[in-house]
Amino acid sequence: MEPKKWVSALLLLQLCCFSCGSCGKVLVWPMEYSHWINLKAILDGLIQRGHQVTVVTPSATVFVDAGNSSALHFETFPVTKSPEELASFFEDWLKEWIYDLPRVSAWEYATKMQAMGYEYSKLIKQLCESVVLNKKLMKKLKGARYEVVVADTISPCGELIAEILGIPIVYTLRFTTGNTYEKYCGGLPSPPSYVPVPLTGLTGKMTFMERVKNMVFSIYFDFWFQNFDVKDWNQFYSDVLGRPTTLCETMGKAEMWLIRTYWDFEFPRPYLPNFEFVGGLHCKPAKPLPEEMEKFVQSSGEHGIVVFSLGSMVKNLTDEKSNLIAAALAQIPQKVLWRYKGKKPDTLGPNTRTYDWIPQNDLLGHPKTKAFITHGGTNGIYEAIYHGVPMIGVPMFADQPDNIAHMKAKGAAVEVDFNSMTTKDMLNALKTVINNPSYKENAMRLSRIHHDQPVKPLDRAVFWIEFVMRHKGAKHLRPAAHDLTWYQYHSLDVIGFLLACVAAFVFIVTKCCLFCCRKLGKSGKKQKSA
């Protein structure tokens, strides 16, 4: 090759690298199920920009499959659990949350939730120990010279890995229980007067009693956070790092928090410069459907179709639930495409087809889609928002009741209670959403808001990760709240000082007045005696 051509090729290579944030190396601490689906969209975006992305994953996973991701690099560490045992853990955990918790009292609910939280935390801590105490693996990761860690706060450990490697971390999340990590570790302001506490199902406009409920839950989750197994995590982090520290202190060093929602979904609330809302980053324009599926969709005629999915975690239902739902679906004129792996319901109508898997985004983007029956997962809701499809929400666990509460408040969804619903309830909800044009109009309004952004959510998420890589962090966006104690943050020391000053002033003025009164009294007596 001629010298000029060599120079041109080198300049082009340099230009490509600089344009993608110097084509860096990204390390990922992932989470399973829908969290992985959302995270993978970000990782694919980073790969398209030329970055090398490595995922640290246990030998047993449910969704994080190295075989389906040739563009990703994987560092696998051994664990004692098999993939079947891990899947069984999550399935049992879900069954208890969906079927058992709704039937108990409030006190039992809180107790059982805490016990379930301990079980989950114990599992994640075991995985974390398997990584950071694996000297061979950690030496390899240090030698690879990664520039940033991307992790999900719902699965602690990514921040510990970043601390050991001495590199910045970026979080991607929907929210944590009660907003505790965001509030305590990230410093995110959360006034309970108008910011609903997650898992309460409240909205941004609360009545007096709802604000009372919100305050009670806020205090409860504060207590939960302080008395959860945080002490075990604190001790573990201190032992690994060889110095006193806490889980929250380590999490608080995160450079950016990428929140998987946006203002089409959220209620207005205060946030910080290092919090960025990137909801719907995984959404894409609809692609053509498989031939057989398209024929079924077209056979619906002017009535259109209904898309039904309960997400990646709920694969089947009890016979009772599946039959009452199928009976409702059989009574509508629309054709129904239902993602369902369980036993075929006896009441399944000829208008309904079940599938092990459906191209959900492509179906929601189809012009014949009239409604979406959803469990309320963030990914599915955002695909519905993206395509302007109204929803029937059947929330079951985690953030789902809150997500559906948001959509109800914005007029784009009707909720059906999973535990008490009847065939009539589901049928009425379907008829309301399909026949009342306001739901479609509100869904389209949210869709317009979502699309009317200067930068696409995925591009924004990738930009901030690259920004952290380029600048070795984003300390200029870090609020001073991280350097304050709790009483300094709430200005209790300042308030105490000012109250002391006022008290001292009042005391001095009172003493002066009393002194003057005594003087005047004595002088008056002398004049009278004279």
Sequence and secondary structure as in RCSB ss.txt:
>XXXX:A:sequence
MEPKKWVSALLLLQLCCFSCGSCGKVLVWPMEYSHWINLKAILDGLIQRGHQVTVVTPSATVFVDAGNSSALHFE
TFPVTKSPEELASFFEDWLKEWIYDLPRVSAWEYATKMQAMGYEYSKLIKQLCESVVLNKKLMKKLKGARYEVVV
ADTISPCGELIAEILGIPIVYTLRFTTGNTYEKYCGGLPSPPSYVPVPLTGLTGKMTFMERVKNMVFSIYFDFWF
QNFDVKDWNQFYSDVLGRPTTLCETMGKAEMWLIRTYWDFEFPRPYLPNFEFVGGLHCKPAKPLPEEMEKFVQSS
GEHGIVVFSLGSMVKNLTDEKSNLIAAALAQIPQKVLWRYKGKKPDTLGPNTRTYDWIPQNDLLGHPKTKAFITH
GGTNGIYEAIYHGVPMIGVPMFADQPDNIAHMKAKGAAVEVDFNSMTTKDMLNALKTVINNPSYKENAMRLSRIH
HDQPVKPLDRAVFWIEFVMRHKGAKHLRPAAHDLTWYQYHSLDVIGFLLACVAAFVFIVTKCCLFCCRKLGKSGK
KQKSA
>XXXX:A:secstr
  HHHHHHHHHHHHHHHHHTTSS EEEEE  SHHHHHHHHHHHHHHHHTT EEEEEEESS SS  GGG TTSEEE
EE  SS HHHHHHHHHHHHHIIIIIGGGS HHHHHHHHHHHHHHHHHHHHHHHHHHHT HHHHHHHHHHT SEEE
E TTSTTHHHHHHHHT  EEEEES  GGGHIIIIIS     TTTS  TTS   SS  HHHHHHHHHHHHHHHHHH
HHSTHHHHHHHHHHHHTS   HHHHHTT SEEEES  TTTS      TTEEE TTTT        HHHHHHHHTT
GGG EEEEE TTT     HHHHHHHHHHHTTSSSEEEEE  S   TT  TTEEEES   HHHHHTSTTEEEEEE 
  HHHHHHHHHHT  EEE   STTHHHHHHHHHHTTSEEE  TTT  HHHHHHHHHHHHH HHHHHHHHHHHHHH
H  SS HHHHHHHHHHHHHHHTS GGGS GGGGS HHHHTTHHHHHHHHHHHHHHHHHHHHHHHHHHHHHHHHHH
HHHH 
